[in-house]
Amino acid sequence: MGRSKVLNKSIDRGITVKVPKGLTSELGIPLNKGNICIAQTSPPGVRKAYLDQFEKELTAFLRSHSEEMIPGGLMVLIFVGSNEDPDCFTRFGPNIWEQFGMILNDMVIEGLIEASRLDSFNMPLYTPSAEEARQVIQREGSFSLAGSRHSY
């Protein structure tokens, strides 16, 4: 395989491709009950499980793609992230996936979906903050961070 001077990777739905482990209690009870993704009502352990999975997958992604680069090469990463502001839920409301989860909850109330099926479903999606992505890139060490831009 050839090596690249510039590598552009667009990750249009976040980097996480696997639902993280640890979204159920030791007794098998879903921790993110009533949600299909990280939501305003998710307990802290759910966010931590998704963050750990994101870090694992972004680290593997960077390592594998560092082998494609020539020394001094440039990688441009474009992906959906989240606002670092803890009050973003209050100001901007729920994201599209949280709204989809609300619709599914309505379907449970109407008897169209079993609650246990909804509670056991989690989207394989994590939208990191710029700082979370920056920390993983720096910790992994194959690349130096030349800059980052974000918009809302």
OpenMM code with the backbone's topology and positions (N, CA, C; nanometers):
from openmm import Vec3, app, unit

residues = "MET GLY ARG SER LYS VAL LEU ASN LYS SER ILE ASP ARG GLY ILE THR VAL LYS VAL PRO LYS GLY LEU THR SER GLU LEU GLY ILE PRO LEU ASN LYS GLY ASN ILE CYS ILE ALA GLN THR SER PRO PRO GLY VAL ARG LYS ALA TYR LEU ASP GLN PHE GLU LYS GLU LEU THR ALA PHE LEU ARG SER HIS SER GLU GLU MET ILE PRO GLY GLY LEU MET VAL LEU ILE PHE VAL GLY SER ASN GLU ASP PRO ASP CYS PHE THR ARG PHE GLY PRO ASN ILE TRP GLU GLN PHE GLY MET ILE LEU ASN ASP MET VAL ILE GLU GLY LEU ILE GLU ALA SER ARG LEU ASP SER PHE ASN MET PRO LEU TYR THR PRO SER ALA GLU GLU ALA ARG GLN VAL ILE GLN ARG GLU GLY SER PHE SER LEU ALA GLY SER ARG HIS SER TYR".split()
positions = [
    Vec3(0.0836, -0.1184, 0.0000),
    Vec3(0.0000, 0.0000, 0.0000),
    Vec3(0.0874, 0.1237, 0.0000),
    Vec3(0.0511, 0.2259, -0.0809),
    Vec3(0.1270, 0.3494, -0.0861),
    Vec3(0.1054, 0.4337, 0.0376),
    Vec3(0.1953, 0.5286, 0.0559),
    Vec3(0.1830, 0.6184, 0.1707),
    Vec3(0.1434, 0.7554, 0.1206),
    Vec3(0.0688, 0.8293, 0.2016),
    Vec3(0.0110, 0.9570, 0.1610),
    Vec3(0.0786, 1.0741, 0.2296),
    Vec3(0.0801, 1.1866, 0.1589),
    Vec3(0.1246, 1.3133, 0.2170),
    Vec3(0.0072, 1.3819, 0.2877),
    Vec3(-0.1123, 1.3728, 0.2279),
    Vec3(-0.2319, 1.4315, 0.2871),
    Vec3(-0.3402, 1.3241, 0.2906),
    Vec3(-0.4025, 1.3087, 0.4051),
    Vec3(-0.5093, 1.2109, 0.4232),
    Vec3(-0.6287, 1.2842, 0.4808),
    Vec3(-0.7424, 1.2791, 0.4118),
    Vec3(-0.8637, 1.3454, 0.4568),
    Vec3(-0.9638, 1.2385, 0.4976),
    Vec3(-1.0073, 1.2419, 0.6208),
    Vec3(-1.1049, 1.1446, 0.6707),
    Vec3(-1.2251, 1.2196, 0.7254),
    Vec3(-1.3394, 1.1917, 0.6700),
    Vec3(-1.4638, 1.2500, 0.7182),
    Vec3(-1.5415, 1.1419, 0.7902),
    Vec3(-1.5735, 1.1680, 0.9140),
    Vec3(-1.6452, 1.0723, 0.9964),
    Vec3(-1.7803, 1.1352, 1.0243),
    Vec3(-1.8792, 1.1008, 0.9414),
    Vec3(-2.0042, 1.1752, 0.9418),
    Vec3(-2.1003, 1.1435, 1.0548),
    Vec3(-2.0769, 1.0422, 1.1339),
    Vec3(-2.1700, 1.0115, 1.2418),
    Vec3(-2.0983, 0.9875, 1.3729),
    Vec3(-1.9829, 1.0429, 1.3873),
    Vec3(-1.9037, 1.0171, 1.5068),
    Vec3(-1.8150, 0.8971, 1.4811),
    Vec3(-1.7163, 0.8765, 1.5611),
    Vec3(-1.6198, 0.7703, 1.5367),
    Vec3(-1.6652, 0.6353, 1.5902),
    Vec3(-1.7492, 0.6331, 1.6901),
    Vec3(-1.7867, 0.5076, 1.7540),
    Vec3(-1.8668, 0.4200, 1.6584),
    Vec3(-1.8232, 0.2973, 1.6413),
    Vec3(-1.8942, 0.2041, 1.5540),
    Vec3(-1.9490, 0.0850, 1.6321),
    Vec3(-1.9159, 0.0747, 1.7586),
    Vec3(-1.9677, -0.0319, 1.8434),
    Vec3(-2.0391, 0.0291, 1.9634),
    Vec3(-2.1459, -0.0360, 2.0033),
    Vec3(-2.2117, 0.0043, 2.1275),
    Vec3(-2.1178, -0.0366, 2.2405),
    Vec3(-2.0884, 0.0537, 2.3328),
    Vec3(-1.9935, 0.0192, 2.4394),
    Vec3(-2.0466, -0.0869, 2.5342),
    Vec3(-1.9531, -0.1595, 2.5932),
    Vec3(-1.9900, -0.2531, 2.6992),
    Vec3(-2.0153, -0.1709, 2.8247),
    Vec3(-2.0864, -0.2279, 2.9183),
    Vec3(-2.1095, -0.1584, 3.0445),
    Vec3(-2.2362, -0.0759, 3.0478),
    Vec3(-2.3288, -0.1012, 2.9550),
    Vec3(-2.4544, -0.0260, 2.9556),
    Vec3(-2.5655, -0.1009, 3.0287),
    Vec3(-2.5266, -0.2098, 3.0952),
    Vec3(-2.6211, -0.2819, 3.1810),
    Vec3(-2.5559, -0.3038, 3.3168),
    Vec3(-2.6377, -0.3156, 3.4184),
    Vec3(-2.5864, -0.3420, 3.5528),
    Vec3(-2.5409, -0.4872, 3.5614),
    Vec3(-2.4814, -0.5222, 3.6734),
    Vec3(-2.4385, -0.6604, 3.6950),
    Vec3(-2.5571, -0.7567, 3.6912),
    Vec3(-2.6755, -0.7059, 3.7181),
    Vec3(-2.7975, -0.7874, 3.7155),
    Vec3(-2.8628, -0.7888, 3.5774),
    Vec3(-2.7995, -0.7216, 3.4804),
    Vec3(-2.8532, -0.7181, 3.3446),
    Vec3(-2.9585, -0.6115, 3.3216),
    Vec3(-2.9710, -0.5182, 3.4131),
    Vec3(-3.0693, -0.4105, 3.3994),
    Vec3(-3.0086, -0.2981, 3.3149),
    Vec3(-3.0790, -0.2535, 3.2088),
    Vec3(-3.0268, -0.1457, 3.1247),
    Vec3(-3.0054, -0.0172, 3.2054),
    Vec3(-2.8879, 0.0437, 3.1907),
    Vec3(-2.8572, 0.1670, 3.2633),
    Vec3(-2.9134, 0.2912, 3.1937),
    Vec3(-2.9324, 0.2814, 3.0628),
    Vec3(-2.9778, 0.3971, 2.9851),
    Vec3(-3.1265, 0.3822, 2.9512),
    Vec3(-3.2021, 0.3311, 3.0461),
    Vec3(-3.3432, 0.2974, 3.0270),
    Vec3(-3.4218, 0.4147, 2.9688),
    Vec3(-3.4955, 0.3853, 2.8616),
    Vec3(-3.5781, 0.4875, 2.7976),
    Vec3(-3.5032, 0.5742, 2.6986),
    Vec3(-3.3733, 0.5533, 2.6821),
    Vec3(-3.2932, 0.6321, 2.5888),
    Vec3(-3.2264, 0.5386, 2.4884),
    Vec3(-3.1977, 0.5919, 2.3705),
    Vec3(-3.1268, 0.5131, 2.2693),
    Vec3(-2.9852, 0.5650, 2.2449),
    Vec3(-2.9517, 0.6733, 2.3139),
    Vec3(-2.8193, 0.7343, 2.3014),
    Vec3(-2.7940, 0.8127, 2.4308),
    Vec3(-2.6817, 0.8798, 2.4382),
    Vec3(-2.6578, 0.9654, 2.5543),
    Vec3(-2.7609, 1.0781, 2.5494),
    Vec3(-2.8338, 1.0916, 2.6579),
    Vec3(-2.9404, 1.1911, 2.6642),
    Vec3(-2.9283, 1.2686, 2.7946),
    Vec3(-3.0054, 1.3705, 2.8057),
    Vec3(-3.0040, 1.4544, 2.9257),
    Vec3(-3.0330, 1.3712, 3.0502),
    Vec3(-3.1121, 1.2663, 3.0357),
    Vec3(-3.1495, 1.1827, 3.1494),
    Vec3(-3.0577, 1.0621, 3.1702),
    Vec3(-2.9543, 1.0467, 3.0872),
    Vec3(-2.8628, 0.9330, 3.1011),
    Vec3(-2.7778, 0.9474, 3.2269),
    Vec3(-2.7565, 0.8373, 3.2986),
    Vec3(-2.6683, 0.8439, 3.4152),
    Vec3(-2.5222, 0.8622, 3.3716),
    Vec3(-2.4368, 0.9163, 3.4577),
    Vec3(-2.2964, 0.9423, 3.4226),
    Vec3(-2.2216, 0.8187, 3.3717),
    Vec3(-2.2560, 0.6998, 3.4202),
    Vec3(-2.1883, 0.5785, 3.3758),
    Vec3(-2.2077, 0.5494, 3.2278),
    Vec3(-2.3201, 0.5927, 3.1737),
    Vec3(-2.3469, 0.5720, 3.0312),
    Vec3(-2.2535, 0.6602, 2.9489),
    Vec3(-2.2436, 0.7867, 2.9862),
    Vec3(-2.1533, 0.8782, 2.9151),
    Vec3(-2.0098, 0.8285, 2.9230),
    Vec3(-1.9687, 0.7789, 3.0396),
    Vec3(-1.8331, 0.7279, 3.0583),
    Vec3(-1.8080, 0.6064, 2.9690),
    Vec3(-1.9062, 0.5164, 2.9590),
    Vec3(-1.8911, 0.3979, 2.8734),
    Vec3(-1.8728, 0.4386, 2.7272),
    Vec3(-1.9521, 0.5359, 2.6814),
    Vec3(-1.9388, 0.5837, 2.5433),
    Vec3(-1.8052, 0.6552, 2.5222),
    Vec3(-1.7631, 0.7353, 2.6183),
    Vec3(-1.6345, 0.8044, 2.6069),
    Vec3(-1.5198, 0.7036, 2.6000),
    Vec3(-1.5217, 0.6023, 2.6858),
    Vec3(-1.4171, 0.4985, 2.6831),
    Vec3(-1.4132, 0.4285, 2.5474),
    Vec3(-1.5305, 0.3976, 2.4917),
    Vec3(-1.5362, 0.3317, 2.3604),
    Vec3(-1.4832, 0.4244, 2.2521),
    Vec3(-1.5193, 0.5520, 2.2582),
    Vec3(-1.4691, 0.6504, 2.1621),
    Vec3(-1.3171, 0.6576, 2.1675),
    Vec3(-1.2616, 0.6660, 2.2872),
    Vec3(-1.1159, 0.6746, 2.3019),
    Vec3(-1.0475, 0.5513, 2.2437),
    Vec3(-1.1020, 0.4349, 2.2707),
    Vec3(-1.0463, 0.3100, 2.2185),
    Vec3(-1.0492, 0.3082, 2.0658),
    Vec3(-1.1619, 0.3451, 2.0079),
    Vec3(-1.1768, 0.3390, 1.8627),
    Vec3(-1.0994, 0.4489, 1.7904),
    Vec3(-1.0961, 0.5707, 1.8452),
    Vec3(-1.0178, 0.6761, 1.7808),
    Vec3(-0.8690, 0.6431, 1.7888),
    Vec3(-0.8235, 0.5870, 1.8994),
    Vec3(-0.6826, 0.5469, 1.9123),
    Vec3(-0.6475, 0.4436, 1.8054),
    Vec3(-0.7309, 0.3425, 1.7884),
    Vec3(-0.7062, 0.2394, 1.6859),
    Vec3(-0.7091, 0.3010, 1.5466),
    Vec3(-0.8032, 0.3930, 1.5225),
    Vec3(-0.8146, 0.4624, 1.3944),
    Vec3(-0.6861, 0.5395, 1.3634),
    Vec3(-0.6373, 0.6155, 1.4607),
    Vec3(-0.5159, 0.6951, 1.4399),
    Vec3(-0.3952, 0.6060, 1.4156),
    Vec3(-0.3806, 0.4999, 1.4935),
    Vec3(-0.2674, 0.4087, 1.4753),
    Vec3(-0.2676, 0.3463, 1.3368),
    Vec3(-0.3827, 0.2987, 1.2935),
    Vec3(-0.3874, 0.2324, 1.1630),
    Vec3(-0.3612, 0.3307, 1.0496),
    Vec3(-0.4112, 0.4525, 1.0610),
    Vec3(-0.3899, 0.5491, 0.9535),
    Vec3(-0.2531, 0.6158, 0.9599),
    Vec3(-0.1872, 0.6117, 1.0736),
    Vec3(-0.0521, 0.6684, 1.0802),
    Vec3(0.0437, 0.5880, 0.9919),
    Vec3(0.0143, 0.4611, 0.9705),
    Vec3(0.0970, 0.3767, 0.8844),
    Vec3(0.0849, 0.4157, 0.7378),
    Vec3(-0.0226, 0.4848, 0.7012),
    Vec3(-0.0442, 0.5282, 0.5631),
    Vec3(0.0271, 0.6591, 0.5316),
    Vec3(0.0760, 0.7272, 0.6335),
    Vec3(0.1313, 0.8613, 0.6155),
    Vec3(0.2824, 0.8592, 0.5970),
    Vec3(0.3326, 0.9523, 0.5153),
    Vec3(0.4765, 0.9729, 0.5066),
    Vec3(0.5152, 1.0710, 0.6173),
    Vec3(0.6391, 1.0698, 0.6609),
    Vec3(0.6806, 1.1662, 0.7636),
    Vec3(0.6495, 1.3094, 0.7190),
    Vec3(0.5927, 1.3867, 0.8079),
    Vec3(0.5566, 1.5256, 0.7771),
    Vec3(0.4227, 1.5383, 0.7067),
    Vec3(0.3526, 1.4268, 0.6872),
    Vec3(0.2229, 1.4295, 0.6205),
    Vec3(0.1171, 1.4962, 0.7067),
    Vec3(0.0022, 1.5168, 0.6491),
    Vec3(-0.1070, 1.5877, 0.7152),
    Vec3(-0.2343, 1.5051, 0.7074),
    Vec3(-0.3033, 1.4915, 0.8198),
    Vec3(-0.4347, 1.4275, 0.8208),
    Vec3(-0.5369, 1.5314, 0.8628),
    Vec3(-0.6438, 1.5380, 0.7875),
    Vec3(-0.7547, 1.6265, 0.8196),
    Vec3(-0.8708, 1.5380, 0.8640),
    Vec3(-0.9151, 1.5572, 0.9864),
    Vec3(-1.0289, 1.4826, 1.0394),
    Vec3(-1.1490, 1.5751, 1.0468),
    Vec3(-1.2603, 1.5299, 0.9936),
    Vec3(-1.3845, 1.6065, 1.0008),
    Vec3(-1.4892, 1.5142, 1.0614),
    Vec3(-1.5435, 1.5533, 1.1749),
    Vec3(-1.6487, 1.4713, 1.2334),
    Vec3(-1.7444, 1.5536, 1.3168),
    Vec3(-1.8608, 1.4961, 1.3385),
    Vec3(-1.9629, 1.5608, 1.4198),
    Vec3(-1.9190, 1.5534, 1.5647),
    Vec3(-1.9218, 1.6655, 1.6310),
    Vec3(-1.8838, 1.6699, 1.7712),
    Vec3(-1.9961, 1.7289, 1.8535),
    Vec3(-1.9669, 1.7532, 1.9795),
    Vec3(-2.0681, 1.8113, 2.0673),
    Vec3(-2.0143, 1.9380, 2.1316),
    Vec3(-2.1044, 2.0168, 2.1796),
    Vec3(-2.0724, 2.1402, 2.2479),
    Vec3(-2.0158, 2.1069, 2.3860),
    Vec3(-1.9084, 2.1723, 2.4247),
    Vec3(-1.8478, 2.1475, 2.5556),
    Vec3(-1.9249, 2.2144, 2.6690),
    Vec3(-2.0174, 2.3006, 2.6356),
    Vec3(-2.0953, 2.3742, 2.7343),
    Vec3(-2.1929, 2.2803, 2.8041),
    Vec3(-2.1838, 2.2647, 2.9369),
    Vec3(-2.2744, 2.1735, 3.0068),
    Vec3(-2.4204, 2.2161, 3.0005),
    Vec3(-2.4472, 2.3414, 2.9670),
    Vec3(-2.5847, 2.3888, 2.9586),
    Vec3(-2.6418, 2.3799, 2.8174),
    Vec3(-2.5710, 2.3106, 2.7254),
    Vec3(-2.6182, 2.3075, 2.5865),
    Vec3(-2.7557, 2.2425, 2.5744),
    Vec3(-2.7888, 2.1433, 2.6602),
    Vec3(-2.9215, 2.0824, 2.6557),
    Vec3(-3.0282, 2.1866, 2.6894),
    Vec3(-2.9981, 2.2721, 2.7847),
    Vec3(-3.0944, 2.3718, 2.8276),
    Vec3(-3.1198, 2.4738, 2.7162),
    Vec3(-3.0126, 2.5178, 2.6505),
    Vec3(-3.0268, 2.6216, 2.5492),
    Vec3(-3.0724, 2.5680, 2.4143),
    Vec3(-3.0179, 2.4544, 2.3728),
    Vec3(-3.0449, 2.4056, 2.2380),
    Vec3(-3.1468, 2.2926, 2.2341),
    Vec3(-3.1816, 2.2376, 2.3486),
    Vec3(-3.2772, 2.1271, 2.3520),
    Vec3(-3.2104, 1.9967, 2.3112),
    Vec3(-3.2888, 1.8901, 2.3052),
    Vec3(-3.2332, 1.7589, 2.2732),
    Vec3(-3.1865, 1.7507, 2.1280),
    Vec3(-3.0874, 1.6647, 2.1033),
    Vec3(-3.0409, 1.6465, 1.9658),
    Vec3(-3.1380, 1.5555, 1.8908),
    Vec3(-3.1130, 1.5372, 1.7628),
    Vec3(-3.2047, 1.4607, 1.6784),
    Vec3(-3.2216, 1.3172, 1.7276),
    Vec3(-3.1130, 1.2546, 1.7770),
    Vec3(-3.1217, 1.1158, 1.8227),
    Vec3(-3.2001, 1.1054, 1.9534),
    Vec3(-3.1841, 1.2041, 2.0394),
    Vec3(-3.2623, 1.2048, 2.1631),
    Vec3(-3.4102, 1.2237, 2.1301),
    Vec3(-3.4399, 1.3072, 2.0314),
    Vec3(-3.5786, 1.3262, 1.9897),
    Vec3(-3.6361, 1.1973, 1.9311),
    Vec3(-3.5553, 1.1265, 1.8541),
    Vec3(-3.5982, 0.9984, 1.7992),
    Vec3(-3.6306, 0.9009, 1.9134),
    Vec3(-3.5467, 0.9011, 2.0167),
    Vec3(-3.5725, 0.8179, 2.1342),
    Vec3(-3.7037, 0.8540, 2.2020),
    Vec3(-3.7359, 0.9840, 2.2057),
    Vec3(-3.8632, 1.0282, 2.2646),
    Vec3(-3.9814, 0.9733, 2.1840),
    Vec3(-3.9664, 0.9722, 2.0530),
    Vec3(-4.0723, 0.9169, 1.9665),
    Vec3(-4.0896, 0.7682, 1.9953),
    Vec3(-3.9777, 0.6964, 2.0083),
    Vec3(-3.9855, 0.5537, 2.0398),
    Vec3(-4.0508, 0.5306, 2.1755),
    Vec3(-4.0236, 0.6189, 2.2732),
    Vec3(-4.0900, 0.6095, 2.4031),
    Vec3(-4.2407, 0.6284, 2.3898),
    Vec3(-4.2817, 0.7204, 2.3039),
    Vec3(-4.4250, 0.7384, 2.2781),
    Vec3(-4.4855, 0.6113, 2.2196),
    Vec3(-4.4088, 0.5439, 2.1337),
    Vec3(-4.4563, 0.4190, 2.0741),
    Vec3(-4.4687, 0.3086, 2.1792),
    Vec3(-4.3812, 0.3119, 2.2808),
    Vec3(-4.3933, 0.2169, 2.3921),
    Vec3(-4.5234, 0.2441, 2.4675),
    Vec3(-4.5507, 0.3705, 2.4960),
    Vec3(-4.6732, 0.4085, 2.5682),
    Vec3(-4.7973, 0.3640, 2.4909),
    Vec3(-4.7897, 0.3741, 2.3570),
    Vec3(-4.9028, 0.3348, 2.2731),
    Vec3(-4.9098, 0.1830, 2.2520),
    Vec3(-4.8110, 0.1098, 2.3050),
    Vec3(-4.8119, -0.0356, 2.2918),
    Vec3(-4.7588, -0.0882, 2.1592),
    Vec3(-4.6936, -0.0035, 2.0819),
    Vec3(-4.6415, -0.0449, 1.9518),
    Vec3(-4.5045, -0.1117, 1.9629),
    Vec3(-4.4323, -0.0813, 2.0703),
    Vec3(-4.2987, -0.1377, 2.0948),
    Vec3(-4.2948, -0.1829, 2.2405),
    Vec3(-4.2299, -0.2947, 2.2654),
    Vec3(-4.2122, -0.3405, 2.4032),
    Vec3(-4.1052, -0.2555, 2.4715),
    Vec3(-4.1300, -0.2145, 2.5942),
    Vec3(-4.0351, -0.1315, 2.6697),
    Vec3(-3.8996, -0.2003, 2.6820),
    Vec3(-3.8994, -0.3312, 2.7044),
    Vec3(-3.7723, -0.4024, 2.7211),
    Vec3(-3.6875, -0.3977, 2.5940),
    Vec3(-3.7527, -0.3970, 2.4786),
    Vec3(-3.6776, -0.3894, 2.3521),
    Vec3(-3.6154, -0.2499, 2.3356),
    Vec3(-3.6906, -0.1470, 2.3707),
    Vec3(-3.6374, -0.0110, 2.3635),
    Vec3(-3.5221, 0.0059, 2.4629),
    Vec3(-3.5421, -0.0420, 2.5848),
    Vec3(-3.4405, -0.0250, 2.6887),
    Vec3(-3.3108, -0.0982, 2.6572),
    Vec3(-3.3179, -0.2026, 2.5758),
    Vec3(-3.1972, -0.2791, 2.5427),
    Vec3(-3.1286, -0.2279, 2.4165),
    Vec3(-3.1862, -0.1268, 2.3512),
    Vec3(-3.1284, -0.0730, 2.2274),
    Vec3(-3.0497, 0.0540, 2.2572),
    Vec3(-2.9268, 0.0605, 2.2060),
    Vec3(-2.8435, 0.1802, 2.2185),
    Vec3(-2.7765, 0.2077, 2.0849),
    Vec3(-2.7779, 0.3330, 2.0438),
    Vec3(-2.7140, 0.3732, 1.9180),
    Vec3(-2.5624, 0.3654, 1.9332),
    Vec3(-2.4939, 0.3169, 1.8315),
    Vec3(-2.3470, 0.3162, 1.8352),
    Vec3(-2.2930, 0.4530, 1.7914),
    Vec3(-2.3188, 0.5536, 1.8705),
    Vec3(-2.2875, 0.6912, 1.8336),
    Vec3(-2.2336, 0.7678, 1.9531),
    Vec3(-2.1224, 0.8361, 1.9323),
    Vec3(-2.0706, 0.9263, 2.0347),
    Vec3(-2.0188, 1.0499, 1.9640),
    Vec3(-2.0631, 1.1659, 2.0050),
    Vec3(-2.0157, 1.2911, 1.9470),
    Vec3(-1.9271, 1.3596, 2.0509),
    Vec3(-1.7961, 1.3470, 2.0349),
    Vec3(-1.7041, 1.4003, 2.1355),
    Vec3(-1.6962, 1.5525, 2.1316),
    Vec3(-1.6532, 1.6083, 2.2418),
    Vec3(-1.6205, 1.7506, 2.2414),
    Vec3(-1.4848, 1.7658, 2.1737),
    Vec3(-1.4524, 1.8867, 2.1331),
    Vec3(-1.3226, 1.9122, 2.0714),
    Vec3(-1.2098, 1.8745, 2.1674),
    Vec3(-1.2280, 1.9022, 2.2946),
    Vec3(-1.1251, 1.8707, 2.3940),
    Vec3(-1.1061, 1.7198, 2.4101),
    Vec3(-1.2145, 1.6435, 2.4082),
    Vec3(-1.2023, 1.4974, 2.4181),
    Vec3(-1.1236, 1.4416, 2.2995),
    Vec3(-1.1548, 1.4888, 2.1787),
    Vec3(-1.0823, 1.4429, 2.0599),
    Vec3(-0.9352, 1.4843, 2.0683),
    Vec3(-0.9100, 1.6081, 2.1077),
    Vec3(-0.7735, 1.6594, 2.1208),
    Vec3(-0.6917, 1.5738, 2.2178),
    Vec3(-0.7500, 1.5383, 2.3315),
    Vec3(-0.6789, 1.4575, 2.4309),
    Vec3(-0.6420, 1.3200, 2.3770),
    Vec3(-0.7328, 1.2570, 2.3027),
    Vec3(-0.7038, 1.1251, 2.2456),
    Vec3(-0.5912, 1.1354, 2.1431),
    Vec3(-0.5966, 1.2350, 2.0573),
    Vec3(-0.4935, 1.2531, 1.9552),
    Vec3(-0.3575, 1.2739, 2.0208),
    Vec3(-0.3513, 1.3576, 2.1216),
    Vec3(-0.2243, 1.3833, 2.1902),
    Vec3(-0.1743, 1.2607, 2.2649),
    Vec3(-0.2632, 1.1895, 2.3307),
    Vec3(-0.2248, 1.0712, 2.4087),
    Vec3(-0.1773, 0.9582, 2.3164),
    Vec3(-0.2418, 0.9415, 2.2009),
    Vec3(-0.2043, 0.8344, 2.1079),
    Vec3(-0.0644, 0.8579, 2.0527),
    Vec3(-0.0301, 0.9807, 2.0191),
    Vec3(0.1067, 1.0173, 1.9878),
    Vec3(0.1560, 1.0023, 1.8448),
    Vec3(0.0794, 0.9466, 1.7529),
    Vec3(0.1258, 0.9321, 1.6147),
    Vec3(0.1221, 1.0640, 1.5383),
    Vec3(0.0388, 1.1562, 1.5834),
    Vec3(0.0198, 1.2831, 1.5138),
    Vec3(0.0359, 1.3985, 1.6122),
    Vec3(0.0843, 1.5104, 1.5606),
    Vec3(0.0809, 1.6321, 1.6406),
    Vec3(-0.0374, 1.7133, 1.5898),
    Vec3(-0.0990, 1.7851, 1.6772),
    Vec3(-0.2181, 1.8607, 1.6435),
    Vec3(-0.1754, 2.0000, 1.5985),
    Vec3(-0.2006, 2.0301, 1.4707),
    Vec3(-0.1627, 2.1602, 1.4152),
    Vec3(-0.2714, 2.2641, 1.4390),
    Vec3(-0.3928, 2.2210, 1.4617),
    Vec3(-0.5016, 2.3148, 1.4852),
    Vec3(-0.6337, 2.2435, 1.4824),
    Vec3(-0.7351, 2.3119, 1.5258),
    Vec3(-0.8706, 2.2559, 1.5173),
    Vec3(-0.9685, 2.3689, 1.5001),
    Vec3(-1.0742, 2.3401, 1.4310),
    Vec3(-1.1812, 2.4374, 1.4087),
    Vec3(-1.3118, 2.3672, 1.4404),
    Vec3(-1.4035, 2.4416, 1.4953),
    Vec3(-1.5359, 2.3858, 1.5179),
    Vec3(-1.6403, 2.4950, 1.4985),
    Vec3(-1.7570, 2.4516, 1.4589),
    Vec3(-1.8683, 2.5458, 1.4438),
    Vec3(-1.9950, 2.4788, 1.4940),
    Vec3(-2.0921, 2.5590, 1.5279),
    Vec3(-2.2180, 2.5074, 1.5826),
    Vec3(-2.3307, 2.5442, 1.4914),
] * unit.nanometer
topology = app.Topology()
chain = topology.addChain("A")
for resn in residues:
    res = topology.addResidue(resn, chain)
    for name in ("N", "CA", "C"):
        topology.addAtom(name, app.Element.getBySymbol(name[0]), res)
